[in-house]
Amino acid sequence: MNVTYFIFFLAIVVGTLIITHWAAERSKTTHQFYVASGSLTGFQNGMAIAGDFISAASFLGIAGLIAFYGYDGFLYATGFLVSYIILLFLIAEPVHYLGKYTIGDVIAARFPGRTMRLLVAAIGILISILYLIPQLVASGLLIRLLLGVDYAASVWIIGILMTIYVVFGGMVATSWVQIIKTVLLMSGTILLVFILLSWINWDFSFLWDQAAKQSPLGEQFFHPGNLFDHPVETFSLTLSLILGTSGLPHILIRFLTVKNAAGARVSAMSATWIIGCFYLMTLVLGIGAVALVGWDQLVQADSSGNLAALLLAEVLGGDFLVAFVMAVAFATIIAVVTGLIFAATSSLAHDIYFHTIKKKQVDEKEQLFVARLTAVFVGFLSIFLSIGMEESNVAFLVSLTFSVAAATIFPLLLFTFYWKRFNRVGAYSGLLTGFFVSVLLVGLGPEGLSVLSLYNPGIVAIPSGFLGAIVGTLVTKKTSDDRFEELTVRVHTGIGGN
């Protein structure tokens, strides 16, 4: 084990535990535990959203995809970025106005009842865990590769840390871990980009020419068609990424941690700027990796491309810079995993236990105790699932996650906020159709039975979710919906809210 690497990792762990200890003193009530009492400013929340969203797959994986596939690798980044425009204009403010702690609260504003809340919570928990597993598996493999720690031990380390943050610090600790992660991520990426540009004397034409020479793709490196053989796959992936973000529970609940709608808007805008700047920098790093490290060395080190940024750091600054980049990657893993487990915990404790099982007949102290106990349960469940999937290719879970989110939660929110005719039957049929079509297509696809050749099911699953909601609504008798009139006022003005 490299001592420099270990010191950087230890600094991240100690720092985040100090934050958790501080946050534990500010998480004594359910309002503090679930939404940090709405105490974050818009910019702070925007930084936390960016920290919640930019995963290790983005930090390490997209730079590698760009190094290997050029233009097509950048499609992931553009899809992620555009998704926040939709989130800003259509989703952020209504979620803030209608929600209290979870997405179940948001939907219950129009469709009250335990069954609806239970279904929304169940799909939200599933989305969070589907996304959580590949993050934990990737973190275990990465730490094993970089520090020489056993895979199972690596997963336990990450899993226990994230559980501690949620159990003791709640949303306060989760938010500040994500904010610190964003500061480290952006400063580390900026540092790496500036060292790279200084290395080539700011001669961009040299960088482009060298990338084309080093890559076996040649000039095709800068043209589409390197990653996906068929445009349908490209469109399907992009559609899932653009619409899926607006259905991810761990992103949506972040809009409940600010005081007002202005804070929600600033959150989305600042997150968009941070994420946009970050992905532009990964474009430079990806091209720099293939240009300065070389294609052969990248493939020899890791055929998946996940080590491209680290290998570039080694060329530019040696062990110290590599250790810093690794520490940023470690902080990235911790922040994203913590956000995901918090989203699953809040749905399970608040929607299922408090509203569905106990029918709100629980005092404040018991609510908080159950929330913390639930966090332990979700954390250990995620650890066991991830350890059991060490030898499995879990990359398909990411596409499945975004497909399910875009085909279920996103149409549900959109129609709940903006379609007067939309009813409870449409909500049920849309959720179930989108979910089952997504799972079916992945099961029949190349990662399953190989009956279909479609890797990304979004192009079929997302329209199916919308169609299921529309058909379910239209085949049922039209009734007056006074609740929608009240909800419309709340969505646009906040009047009549909690």
C-alpha positions in Angstrom: 0.0 0.0 0.0 1.3 3.4 -1.0 1.7 5.5 2.1 0.9 8.8 0.3 -2.4 7.3 -1.0 -3.3 6.0 2.5 -2.7 9.4 4.1 -5.0 11.2 1.6 -7.7 8.5 2.1 -7.4 8.8 5.9 -7.7 12.6 5.7 -11.0 12.2 3.8 -12.4 9.7 6.3 -11.4 11.8 9.4 -12.7 15.0 7.9 -16.1 13.5 7.0 -16.5 11.9 10.4 -15.8 15.3 12.1 -18.6 16.8 9.9 -20.9 14.0 11.0 -20.1 14.6 14.7 -20.9 18.3 14.2 -24.1 17.5 12.2 -25.3 15.0 14.9 -25.9 17.9 17.2 -28.2 19.5 14.6 -30.3 16.4 13.8 -32.4 16.1 17.0 -35.8 16.3 15.2 -37.3 14.7 12.2 -37.4 18.0 10.4 -33.7 18.4 11.0 -33.0 14.8 10.2 -34.9 14.6 6.9 -34.4 18.1 5.3 -31.9 19.9 7.6 -34.7 22.2 8.7 -34.6 23.8 5.2 -31.5 25.6 6.4 -29.3 25.4 3.2 -28.9 28.4 0.9 -29.6 27.9 -2.8 -26.0 27.9 -3.7 -25.1 25.5 -0.9 -27.8 23.2 -2.0 -26.7 23.5 -5.6 -23.2 22.4 -4.5 -24.8 19.5 -2.6 -26.9 18.5 -5.6 -23.7 18.5 -7.8 -22.0 16.4 -5.1 -25.0 14.0 -5.0 -25.1 13.7 -8.8 -21.5 13.5 -10.0 -20.6 9.9 -9.2 -17.2 8.2 -9.4 -18.5 6.8 -12.7 -18.7 10.4 -14.0 -15.4 11.5 -12.5 -13.4 8.5 -13.6 -15.6 6.7 -16.2 -16.5 9.6 -18.5 -12.8 10.7 -18.9 -12.0 7.1 -19.8 -15.0 6.9 -22.3 -13.8 10.1 -24.0 -10.2 8.8 -24.1 -11.4 5.5 -25.7 -14.4 6.6 -27.9 -13.9 10.4 -28.4 -17.1 12.1 -29.4 -19.5 9.3 -28.3 -17.9 9.3 -24.8 -19.0 12.9 -24.3 -22.7 12.0 -25.0 -23.0 10.8 -21.4 -21.9 14.2 -20.2 -24.2 16.2 -22.4 -27.2 14.0 -21.4 -26.5 14.5 -17.7 -26.1 18.3 -18.2 -29.3 18.8 -20.3 -31.3 16.9 -17.7 -30.9 19.8 -15.3 -32.6 22.2 -17.7 -35.8 20.1 -17.5 -35.4 19.8 -13.7 -35.1 23.6 -13.4 -38.1 24.6 -15.5 -40.6 21.8 -14.8 -39.8 19.9 -11.6 -37.7 21.8 -8.9 -40.2 24.4 -7.7 -43.3 22.2 -7.6 -41.4 19.6 -5.6 -40.3 22.2 -3.1 -43.8 23.6 -2.8 -45.6 20.3 -2.4 -43.1 18.1 -0.6 -42.2 17.8 3.0 -39.7 15.0 3.4 -40.1 12.6 0.4 -41.5 12.2 -3.1 -44.4 10.3 -1.5 -45.4 13.6 0.2 -45.3 15.4 -3.2 -47.6 12.9 -4.9 -49.9 12.7 -1.8 -50.6 16.4 -2.2 -52.8 15.4 -5.2 -53.5 11.7 -4.6 -53.7 11.1 -0.8 -53.9 7.6 0.4 -51.6 4.9 1.8 -51.6 2.7 -1.3 -50.4 5.4 -3.7 -47.7 6.5 -1.2 -46.6 2.9 -0.7 -46.2 2.3 -4.5 -44.3 5.6 -5.0 -42.1 4.8 -2.0 -41.4 1.2 -3.2 -40.3 2.3 -6.7 -38.2 5.1 -5.2 -36.5 2.7 -2.8 -35.8 0.3 -5.7 -34.4 3.1 -7.9 -32.1 4.1 -5.1 -30.8 0.6 -4.4 -30.4 -0.2 -8.1 -28.2 2.9 -8.4 -26.5 2.2 -5.1 -25.3 -1.3 -5.9 -23.1 -0.4 -8.9 -21.7 2.6 -6.9 -20.6 0.2 -4.1 -19.3 -2.5 -6.4 -17.3 0.1 -8.4 -16.0 1.6 -5.1 -14.9 -1.8 -3.9 -13.1 -2.6 -7.1 -11.5 0.8 -7.3 -10.2 0.8 -3.7 -8.9 -2.8 -4.1 -7.1 -1.8 -7.2 -5.6 1.4 -5.8 -4.9 0.5 -2.2 -4.6 -3.3 -2.4 -7.4 -3.8 0.1 -9.7 -6.8 -0.3 -12.9 -6.2 -2.3 -15.2 -7.2 0.5 -13.3 -5.1 3.0 -13.5 -2.1 0.7 -17.3 -2.4 0.4 -17.6 -2.8 4.1 -15.5 0.4 4.7 -17.6 2.5 2.3 -20.9 1.0 3.5 -20.2 1.5 7.1 -19.0 5.1 6.6 -22.1 6.0 4.6 -24.4 4.4 7.2 -22.7 6.3 10.0 -23.2 9.6 8.1 -26.9 9.0 7.7 -27.6 7.5 11.1 -25.9 10.1 13.2 -25.9 13.2 10.9 -29.0 12.8 8.8 -29.5 15.3 6.0 -27.2 17.9 7.6 -24.2 15.5 7.4 -25.2 14.2 4.0 -25.4 17.7 2.6 -22.1 18.9 4.0 -20.3 15.8 2.9 -21.6 16.5 -0.6 -20.7 20.1 -0.5 -17.1 19.4 0.7 -16.9 16.7 -2.0 -17.9 19.3 -4.7 -15.3 21.7 -3.5 -12.6 18.9 -3.6 -13.9 17.6 -7.0 -13.9 21.0 -8.7 -10.6 22.2 -7.3 -9.0 18.8 -8.1 -10.3 18.8 -11.6 -9.4 22.5 -12.2 -5.9 21.8 -10.9 -5.5 18.8 -13.2 -6.8 20.7 -16.2 -4.4 23.7 -15.6 -1.4 21.4 -15.1 -2.3 19.6 -18.4 -2.7 22.9 -20.3 0.5 24.2 -18.9 2.2 20.9 -19.9 1.3 21.5 -23.5 1.9 25.3 -23.4 -1.8 25.9 -24.0 -1.4 24.6 -27.5 -4.9 23.1 -28.1 -4.1 22.1 -31.7 -1.2 20.0 -30.4 -3.5 18.2 -28.0 -6.1 17.5 -30.7 -3.4 16.3 -33.2 -1.7 14.1 -30.6 -5.0 12.5 -29.5 -5.8 11.6 -33.1 -2.3 10.1 -33.6 -2.4 8.1 -30.3 -6.0 6.8 -30.8 -6.5 3.9 -33.3 -9.6 5.8 -34.3 -7.5 8.5 -36.0 -9.5 11.5 -37.1 -12.7 9.5 -36.5 -12.0 10.1 -32.8 -13.7 13.4 -33.1 -16.8 12.1 -35.0 -19.8 10.1 -33.8 -20.3 6.4 -34.2 -17.4 5.0 -32.1 -19.3 3.7 -29.1 -22.7 2.7 -30.5 -23.2 0.9 -33.8 -26.7 2.1 -34.2 -28.2 5.6 -33.7 -31.2 4.1 -31.9 -28.9 3.1 -29.0 -27.5 6.6 -28.9 -30.9 8.2 -28.8 -32.2 5.7 -26.2 -29.3 6.4 -23.9 -29.5 10.2 -24.3 -33.3 10.1 -23.7 -32.8 8.1 -20.5 -30.1 10.4 -19.2 -32.0 13.6 -20.0 -35.3 12.5 -18.4 -34.1 10.1 -15.8 -32.5 12.7 -13.6 -35.9 14.2 -12.9 -37.0 10.9 -11.5 -34.1 10.2 -9.2 -35.3 10.4 -5.5 -32.0 11.3 -4.1 -31.8 14.4 -6.4 -35.5 15.4 -6.0 -35.5 15.4 -2.2 -32.6 17.9 -2.2 -35.1 20.6 -3.3 -36.8 20.2 0.1 -33.7 21.4 2.0 -34.1 25.1 1.1 -36.5 27.6 2.6 -38.3 28.9 -0.5 -38.8 28.5 -4.2 -36.1 31.1 -5.0 -33.7 28.7 -3.1 -34.9 25.8 -5.2 -34.3 27.8 -8.4 -30.8 28.9 -7.4 -30.1 25.2 -6.4 -30.9 23.9 -9.8 -29.1 26.8 -11.6 -26.0 26.6 -9.6 -25.9 22.8 -9.9 -26.3 23.1 -13.7 -23.3 25.5 -13.9 -21.1 23.4 -11.6 -22.0 20.2 -13.5 -21.6 21.8 -16.9 -18.1 23.2 -16.0 -17.1 19.8 -14.6 -18.1 17.9 -17.7 -16.3 20.4 -20.0 -13.2 19.7 -18.0 -13.6 16.0 -18.3 -13.6 16.5 -22.0 -10.2 18.1 -21.8 -9.0 15.4 -19.4 -10.2 12.5 -21.6 -8.5 14.0 -24.7 -5.4 14.7 -22.6 -5.3 11.1 -21.3 -5.2 9.5 -24.8 -2.8 12.2 -26.1 -0.2 12.1 -23.3 -0.6 8.6 -21.7 -1.3 6.8 -25.0 -4.0 4.3 -26.0 -1.9 1.2 -25.4 -1.0 2.2 -21.9 -4.6 3.0 -21.1 -5.9 -0.3 -22.3 -3.1 -2.2 -20.6 -3.8 -0.6 -17.2 -7.6 -1.0 -17.4 -9.6 -1.9 -20.5 -12.7 -0.2 -19.0 -10.9 3.2 -19.0 -11.7 4.0 -15.4 -8.0 4.7 -14.6 -7.6 7.2 -17.4 -7.7 10.3 -15.1 -5.3 8.7 -12.6 -2.8 7.7 -15.3 -2.9 11.2 -16.7 -2.3 12.6 -13.1 0.7 10.3 -12.8 2.2 11.6 -16.0 1.5 15.2 -15.0 2.4 15.2 -11.3 3.6 11.8 -10.1 2.4 10.1 -6.9 1.3 13.2 -5.0 -1.1 14.3 -7.7 -2.4 10.7 -8.2 -3.0 10.5 -4.4 -5.0 13.8 -4.5 -7.1 12.6 -7.5 -7.7 9.3 -5.7 -8.8 11.1 -2.6 -11.2 13.2 -4.7 -12.6 9.9 -6.2 -13.0 8.4 -2.7 -14.9 11.5 -1.5 -17.0 11.3 -4.6 -18.0 7.7 -3.9 -18.8 8.5 -0.3 -21.0 11.5 -1.1 -23.0 9.8 -3.8 -23.5 6.6 -1.8 -24.6 8.5 1.2 -27.2 10.5 -0.8 -28.6 7.3 -2.2 -28.9 5.5 1.1 -30.5 8.6 2.7 -33.2 8.7 -0.1 -34.0 5.0 0.5 -34.0 5.5 4.2 -36.4 8.5 4.1 -38.9 6.7 1.9 -38.8 3.5 4.0 -39.1 5.3 7.4 -41.4 8.2 6.5 -43.6 6.8 3.8 -43.9 3.2 4.6 -43.4 3.0 8.4 -44.9 6.4 9.6 -47.7 6.8 7.0 -48.6 3.3 5.9 -47.9 1.0 8.8 -48.4 3.3 11.8 -50.9 5.7 10.1 -49.1 8.7 11.6 -49.7 7.5 15.2 -46.1 7.8 16.2 -44.4 10.5 18.3 -41.3 12.5 17.3 -38.8 10.4 19.3 -40.0 7.1 17.8 -40.0 8.5 14.3 -36.4 9.6 14.6 -35.4 6.3 16.2 -37.0 4.3 13.4 -35.4 6.5 10.8 -31.9 5.8 12.2 -32.7 2.1 12.5 -33.9 2.0 8.9 -30.7 3.6 7.8 -28.7 0.8 9.4 -31.0 -1.8 7.7 -30.7 -0.2 4.2 -26.9 0.3 4.6 -26.2 -3.3 5.6 -28.6 -4.6 2.9 -26.8 -2.6 0.3 -23.4 -3.9 1.5 -24.5 -7.6 1.4 -26.0 -7.2 -2.1 -22.9 -5.5 -3.4 -20.5 -8.1 -2.0 -22.6 -10.8 -3.6 -22.2 -9.1 -7.0 -18.5 -8.8 -7.1 -18.1 -11.0 -10.2 -21.2 -9.6 -11.9 -21.2 -7.0 -14.6 -23.4 -4.4 -12.9 -23.1 -1.6 -15.5 -26.5 -2.5 -16.8 -28.0 -1.4 -13.5 -27.1 2.2 -14.2 -29.0 2.2 -17.5 -31.9 0.3 -15.8 -32.0 2.9 -13.0 -32.3 5.9 -15.3 -34.8 4.1 -17.5 -37.0 3.2 -14.5 -36.8 6.7 -13.1 -37.6 8.3 -16.5 -40.5 5.9 -17.2 -42.1 6.0 -13.7 -41.4 8.9 -11.4 -40.8 11.6 -14.1 -44.2 11.0 -15.9 -46.0 10.8 -12.6 -44.6 14.1 -11.4 -45.1 15.9 -14.8 -48.8 14.8 -15.1 -49.5 15.4 -11.4 -48.3 19.0 -11.7 -49.6 20.0 -15.1 -52.5 17.7 -16.3 -55.9 18.4 -14.8 -57.5 15.2 -16.3 -54.8 13.0 -14.8 -56.3 10.7 -12.1 -55.3 8.0 -9.7 -55.8 5.1 -12.1 -53.5 6.8 -14.6 -50.9 7.2 -11.9 -51.0 3.5 -11.0 -51.0 2.4 -14.6 -48.2 4.7 -15.6 -46.0 3.6 -12.7 -46.5 -0.1 -13.2 -46.2 0.0 -17.0 -43.0 2.0 -17.0 -41.5 -0.2 -14.3 -42.3 -3.6 -15.8 -41.4 -2.6 -19.4 -38.0 -1.3 -18.2 -37.3 -4.5 -16.3 -38.6 -6.7 -19.1 -36.5 -5.1 -21.8 -33.3 -5.3 -19.6 -34.1 -9.0 -18.9 -34.5 -9.7 -22.6 -31.6 -7.5 -23.7 -27.9 -8.3 -24.1 -27.3 -8.3 -20.3 -30.1 -10.8 -19.8 -31.4 -13.5 -22.2 -30.0 -11.7 -25.3 -33.3 -12.0 -27.1 -33.2 -8.3 -27.9 -30.1 -6.3 -29.0 -31.1 -3.1 -27.2 -28.7 -2.2 -24.4 -30.6 0.9 -23.3 -34.4 0.3 -22.8 -35.3 4.0 -22.5 -36.5 4.5 -26.1 -39.3 1.9 -25.5 -39.8 2.1 -21.7 -40.1 5.8 -21.3 -42.9 6.2 -23.9 -44.6 3.2 -22.4 -44.6 4.9 -19.0 -46.2 8.0 -20.5 -48.6 6.0 -22.6 -49.7 3.8 -19.6 -50.5 7.0 -17.6 -52.4 8.6 -20.5 -54.4 5.4 -21.3 -55.2 4.7 -17.7 -56.5 8.2 -17.3 -58.6 8.3 -20.4 -60.3 5.0 -20.1 -61.7 5.9 -16.7 -64.6 8.2 -16.1 -63.8 11.9 -16.0 -64.5 13.5 -12.6 -64.1 16.9 -11.2 -60.8 17.4 -9.4 -61.0 20.3 -7.0 -57.7 19.3 -5.5 -55.9 20.1 -8.8 -57.1 23.7 -8.7 -55.6 24.1 -5.2 -52.4 22.2 -6.2 -52.0 24.5 -9.3 -52.0 27.5 -7.0 -49.4 25.9 -4.7 -47.2 24.8 -7.6 -47.0 28.3 -9.0 -47.1 30.5 -5.9 -46.6 28.3 -2.8 -49.8 29.6 -1.3 -51.6 27.0 0.8 -48.5 24.9 1.4 -47.2 23.3 4.6 
